[in-house]
């Protein structure tokens, strides 16, 4: 019962926020800020920056990728709540091959490729 409640609440938070769900709104805002910060970092990385700035930029990227990876796996974990008419495995497959999941995977995969190769 506790597991299902945690999963349901996680699903509610990571989905598009509703008017009265403060945690979901905070989650959405944090992700938007993180995306915008990373866009700014990509732009600033095209300039010749001091090593300290590059180091800070790298650590921000690492933290961002970890957060986006956790979000990606939370969405896979809660996919059966997104697709309640499918069994849990089909729901997960359906989510993994959805347009937004593929975009998310393409966003985080380049960070992990050097570790895999």
Secondary structure, 3 states (H helix, E strand, C coil): CHHHHHHHHHHHHHCCCCCCCHHHHHHHHHHHHHHHHHHHHHHHCCCCCCHHHHHHHHHHHHHHHHHHHHHHHHHHHCHHHHCCCCCHHHHHHHHHCCHHHHHHHHHHHHHHHHHHC
